[in-house]
Amino acid sequence: MNKHAHIALESLLSRASTDALTKPAPKGEELETILSAVMRAPDHGKLRPWRLVVVKGDARVKLAEKIVESMKRLHADPDPKKLEKRYKRFSTMPMTIVLGMHLRPDDKIPLLEQELAVGAAGMNLLNALHAAGYGAVWVSGDVAYDPVLAEELGFPAPHALAGFFFVGTPEKTDHEPRRRPVAPYVADWTGEPVSFDADKD
Ligand SMILES: Cc1cc2nc3c(=O)[nH]c(=O)nc-3n(C[C@H](O)[C@H](O)[C@H](O)COP(=O)(O)O)c2cc1C
């Protein structure tokens, strides 16, 4: 394997999610390069259904307020501790990138494929952040499916949110994910339906 392939694969194999994040978050040209990775997501029909909303600085508090309002909208009697925890997370993370979906339900490309393309964009974003030395985690929660919050962020129905990416510098630089074997998730097809060790109880 050549050196470049080795480095690229090592980066893919070593990515791990983390919400133990501190400053700095990427900015300027570096951020633009990282965000450009979403444009390399596979995309049937060239619909480019992904949208990125960068939330930094004082806007983080405004987003945290909207998140709390959403939780109150979705739950009749929300746990004040949960509200406080979410508020703190969203207002103090170095940066949040909201991944939105610009969906076209009437297009000939099935909606699922449009959503899969956004999912692939999210994965490219995580990998690009990691390759550049930043940490991130993709979170959703029921607020991600609140159409009112989606609209407040710029995604009125049928558009929607795919989630929130907390972004920053990982507090622990030595964190390597445990590498799980892939064999239980792989099968050779020889003409009959396959079964996977991963699905055996
Ligand atoms: C669409 C989507 C939504 C997610 N939402 C949450 C979430 O709300 N809370 C959470 O703890 N993890 C959530 N995760 C999982 C984390 O992003 C992460 O993948 C998981 O903690 C495993 O860590 P790893 O990526 O290092 O394997 C979500 C993942 C995806 C793809």
PDBQT file of the ligand as one rigid body, heavy atoms in Angstrom, charges set to zero:
ROOT
HETATM    1  C1  LIG A 301     -28.146  10.361  12.543  1.00  0.00    +0.000 C 
HETATM    2  C2  LIG A 301     -27.408  10.131  13.843  1.00  0.00    +0.000 A 
HETATM    3  C3  LIG A 301     -27.902  10.656  15.017  1.00  0.00    +0.000 A 
HETATM    4  C4  LIG A 301     -27.249  10.443  16.241  1.00  0.00    +0.000 A 
HETATM    5  N1  LIG A 301     -27.759  10.987  17.393  1.00  0.00    +0.000 NA
HETATM    6  C5  LIG A 301     -27.131  10.788  18.564  1.00  0.00    +0.000 A 
HETATM    7  C6  LIG A 301     -27.618  11.390  19.768  1.00  0.00    +0.000 A 
HETATM    8  O1  LIG A 301     -28.607  12.122  19.759  1.00  0.00    +0.000 OA
HETATM    9  N2  LIG A 301     -26.952  11.147  20.918  1.00  0.00    +0.000 N 
HETATM   10  C7  LIG A 301     -25.835  10.347  20.950  1.00  0.00    +0.000 A 
HETATM   11  O2  LIG A 301     -25.256  10.158  22.032  1.00  0.00    +0.000 OA
HETATM   12  N3  LIG A 301     -25.338   9.778  19.836  1.00  0.00    +0.000 NA
HETATM   13  C8  LIG A 301     -25.953   9.983  18.649  1.00  0.00    +0.000 A 
HETATM   14  N4  LIG A 301     -25.454   9.416  17.487  1.00  0.00    +0.000 N 
HETATM   15  C9  LIG A 301     -24.269   8.524  17.599  1.00  0.00    +0.000 C 
HETATM   16  C10 LIG A 301     -22.953   9.272  17.693  1.00  0.00    +0.000 C 
HETATM   17  O3  LIG A 301     -22.859  10.255  16.680  1.00  0.00    +0.000 OA
HETATM   18  C11 LIG A 301     -21.747   8.307  17.553  1.00  0.00    +0.000 C 
HETATM   19  O4  LIG A 301     -21.741   7.727  16.278  1.00  0.00    +0.000 OA
HETATM   20  C12 LIG A 301     -21.762   7.218  18.598  1.00  0.00    +0.000 C 
HETATM   21  O5  LIG A 301     -21.613   7.820  19.853  1.00  0.00    +0.000 OA
HETATM   22  C13 LIG A 301     -20.652   6.164  18.388  1.00  0.00    +0.000 C 
HETATM   23  O6  LIG A 301     -19.408   6.761  18.400  1.00  0.00    +0.000 OA
HETATM   24  P1  LIG A 301     -18.375   6.495  17.196  1.00  0.00    +0.000 P 
HETATM   25  O7  LIG A 301     -18.837   7.373  16.050  1.00  0.00    +0.000 OA
HETATM   26  O8  LIG A 301     -17.052   6.897  17.758  1.00  0.00    +0.000 OA
HETATM   27  O9  LIG A 301     -18.431   5.042  16.882  1.00  0.00    +0.000 OA
HETATM   28  C14 LIG A 301     -26.065   9.657  16.264  1.00  0.00    +0.000 A 
HETATM   29  C15 LIG A 301     -25.548   9.151  15.059  1.00  0.00    +0.000 A 
HETATM   30  C16 LIG A 301     -26.208   9.373  13.856  1.00  0.00    +0.000 A 
HETATM   31  C17 LIG A 301     -25.631   8.821  12.582  1.00  0.00    +0.000 C 
ENDROOT
TORSDOF 0
